[in-house]
Amino acid sequence: MGCDASQPVRRCGVVDAGFVHGIWTAALLAVFAAIVAWAWSGRRKRDFDEAARLPLDEDGTGATETRHEEAHHG
């Protein structure tokens, strides 16, 4: 009993390149979706806000809020 192109992949026992490419594409899509979910999660907002202020910080420590509060309170 030979294997021809008309048989499904499971019956034939041979995985063709299209099937492998489909699995690879689905895996990469899942990784991309996980990264997007991580980046847009509310738990990361504070960290990203701090990182966004780094170019505006004079000494590069990320202590912009601390200096601002010290200037007004003490």
C-alpha atoms as an extended CHARMM CRD file, in Angstrom:
* protein
*
        74  EXT
         1         1  MET       CA              0.0000000000        0.0000000000        0.0000000000  PROA      1               0.0000000000
         2         2  GLY       CA              1.7660000000        3.0910000000       -1.2560000000  PROA      2               0.0000000000
         3         3  CYS       CA              1.4700000000        6.6950000000       -0.2420000000  PROA      3               0.0000000000
         4         4  ASP       CA              0.1470000000        9.1130000000       -2.8280000000  PROA      4               0.0000000000
         5         5  ALA       CA             -0.5800000000       12.8190000000       -2.7220000000  PROA      5               0.0000000000
         6         6  SER       CA             -4.3510000000       12.3010000000       -2.4790000000  PROA      6               0.0000000000
         7         7  GLN       CA             -4.1520000000       10.7000000000        0.9820000000  PROA      7               0.0000000000
         8         8  PRO       CA             -4.3670000000       12.8290000000        4.1280000000  PROA      8               0.0000000000
         9         9  VAL       CA             -1.1770000000       13.4670000000        6.0560000000  PROA      9               0.0000000000
        10        10  ARG       CA             -2.2130000000       11.2350000000        8.9900000000  PROA      10              0.0000000000
        11        11  ARG       CA             -2.8210000000        8.1740000000        6.8380000000  PROA      11              0.0000000000
        12        12  CYS       CA              0.2690000000        8.5740000000        4.7620000000  PROA      12              0.0000000000
        13        13  GLY       CA              2.6340000000        8.9960000000        7.7110000000  PROA      13              0.0000000000
        14        14  VAL       CA              4.6640000000       11.6610000000        5.9340000000  PROA      14              0.0000000000
        15        15  VAL       CA              4.4960000000       15.2670000000        7.0470000000  PROA      15              0.0000000000
        16        16  ASP       CA              4.8520000000       17.6020000000        4.0930000000  PROA      16              0.0000000000
        17        17  ALA       CA              6.4540000000       21.0630000000        4.1280000000  PROA      17              0.0000000000
        18        18  GLY       CA              3.1050000000       22.8620000000        3.9980000000  PROA      18              0.0000000000
        19        19  PHE       CA              1.9760000000       21.2100000000        7.2130000000  PROA      19              0.0000000000
        20        20  VAL       CA              5.2260000000       22.1100000000        8.9860000000  PROA      20              0.0000000000
        21        21  HSD       CA              5.0100000000       25.7060000000        7.7430000000  PROA      21              0.0000000000
        22        22  GLY       CA              1.4330000000       25.9290000000        9.0090000000  PROA      22              0.0000000000
        23        23  ILE       CA              2.4290000000       24.7230000000       12.4800000000  PROA      23              0.0000000000
        24        24  TRP       CA              5.4050000000       27.1160000000       12.5200000000  PROA      24              0.0000000000
        25        25  THR       CA              3.1700000000       30.0490000000       11.4980000000  PROA      25              0.0000000000
        26        26  ALA       CA              0.6130000000       29.2160000000       14.1900000000  PROA      26              0.0000000000
        27        27  ALA       CA              3.3520000000       29.0050000000       16.8350000000  PROA      27              0.0000000000
        28        28  LEU       CA              4.8250000000       32.3780000000       15.8350000000  PROA      28              0.0000000000
        29        29  LEU       CA              1.3570000000       33.9470000000       15.8210000000  PROA      29              0.0000000000
        30        30  ALA       CA              0.7860000000       32.6620000000       19.3660000000  PROA      30              0.0000000000
        31        31  VAL       CA              4.1430000000       34.1000000000       20.5080000000  PROA      31              0.0000000000
        32        32  PHE       CA              3.3080000000       37.4610000000       18.9120000000  PROA      32              0.0000000000
        33        33  ALA       CA             -0.1190000000       37.5300000000       20.5970000000  PROA      33              0.0000000000
        34        34  ALA       CA              1.4850000000       36.7290000000       23.9590000000  PROA      34              0.0000000000
        35        35  ILE       CA              4.0020000000       39.5790000000       23.5670000000  PROA      35              0.0000000000
        36        36  VAL       CA              1.2470000000       42.0310000000       22.6340000000  PROA      36              0.0000000000
        37        37  ALA       CA             -0.8470000000       40.9340000000       25.6390000000  PROA      37              0.0000000000
        38        38  TRP       CA              2.1850000000       41.3410000000       27.9360000000  PROA      38              0.0000000000
        39        39  ALA       CA              3.0400000000       44.7880000000       26.5610000000  PROA      39              0.0000000000
        40        40  TRP       CA             -0.5090000000       46.1180000000       26.8430000000  PROA      40              0.0000000000
        41        41  SER       CA             -1.2590000000       44.6220000000       30.2560000000  PROA      41              0.0000000000
        42        42  GLY       CA             -2.0960000000       47.1140000000       33.0070000000  PROA      42              0.0000000000
        43        43  ARG       CA              0.5910000000       45.6870000000       35.2920000000  PROA      43              0.0000000000
        44        44  ARG       CA              3.3370000000       46.9810000000       32.9650000000  PROA      44              0.0000000000
        45        45  LYS       CA              2.0270000000       50.5680000000       32.6670000000  PROA      45              0.0000000000
        46        46  ARG       CA              4.1320000000       51.9900000000       35.5150000000  PROA      46              0.0000000000
        47        47  ASP       CA              7.3320000000       50.4070000000       34.2040000000  PROA      47              0.0000000000
        48        48  PHE       CA              6.7000000000       51.6870000000       30.6910000000  PROA      48              0.0000000000
        49        49  ASP       CA              5.8420000000       55.1670000000       31.9790000000  PROA      49              0.0000000000
        50        50  GLU       CA              9.1740000000       55.2540000000       33.8380000000  PROA      50              0.0000000000
        51        51  ALA       CA             11.0190000000       54.1090000000       30.7390000000  PROA      51              0.0000000000
        52        52  ALA       CA              9.2680000000       56.7860000000       28.6740000000  PROA      52              0.0000000000
        53        53  ARG       CA             10.5660000000       59.4880000000       31.0350000000  PROA      53              0.0000000000
        54        54  LEU       CA             14.2030000000       58.3190000000       30.9350000000  PROA      54              0.0000000000
        55        55  PRO       CA             15.2170000000       60.5040000000       27.9350000000  PROA      55              0.0000000000
        56        56  LEU       CA             13.9070000000       63.5730000000       29.7960000000  PROA      56              0.0000000000
        57        57  ASP       CA             15.8040000000       62.7340000000       32.9630000000  PROA      57              0.0000000000
        58        58  GLU       CA             19.0260000000       64.6980000000       33.4400000000  PROA      58              0.0000000000
        59        59  ASP       CA             21.0570000000       62.1500000000       35.3920000000  PROA      59              0.0000000000
        60        60  GLY       CA             19.5990000000       58.9520000000       33.8850000000  PROA      60              0.0000000000
        61        61  THR       CA             18.4910000000       57.4640000000       37.2050000000  PROA      61              0.0000000000
        62        62  GLY       CA             14.7670000000       57.6380000000       36.5230000000  PROA      62              0.0000000000
        63        63  ALA       CA             14.2290000000       59.7690000000       39.6230000000  PROA      63              0.0000000000
        64        64  THR       CA             12.3530000000       62.5920000000       37.8770000000  PROA      64              0.0000000000
        65        65  GLU       CA              9.3840000000       62.3880000000       40.2670000000  PROA      65              0.0000000000
        66        66  THR       CA             11.6180000000       62.3870000000       43.3440000000  PROA      66              0.0000000000
        67        67  ARG       CA             13.5030000000       65.5270000000       42.2770000000  PROA      67              0.0000000000
        68        68  HSD       CA             10.2460000000       67.2380000000       41.3460000000  PROA      68              0.0000000000
        69        69  GLU       CA              8.7340000000       66.4610000000       44.7560000000  PROA      69              0.0000000000
        70        70  GLU       CA             11.8910000000       67.5720000000       46.6050000000  PROA      70              0.0000000000
        71        71  ALA       CA             11.9200000000       70.8910000000       44.7480000000  PROA      71              0.0000000000
        72        72  HSD       CA              8.3740000000       71.6670000000       45.8720000000  PROA      72              0.0000000000
        73        73  HSD       CA              8.5340000000       70.2430000000       49.4120000000  PROA      73              0.0000000000
        74        74  GLY       CA             11.9420000000       70.9790000000       50.6720000000  PROA      74              0.0000000000
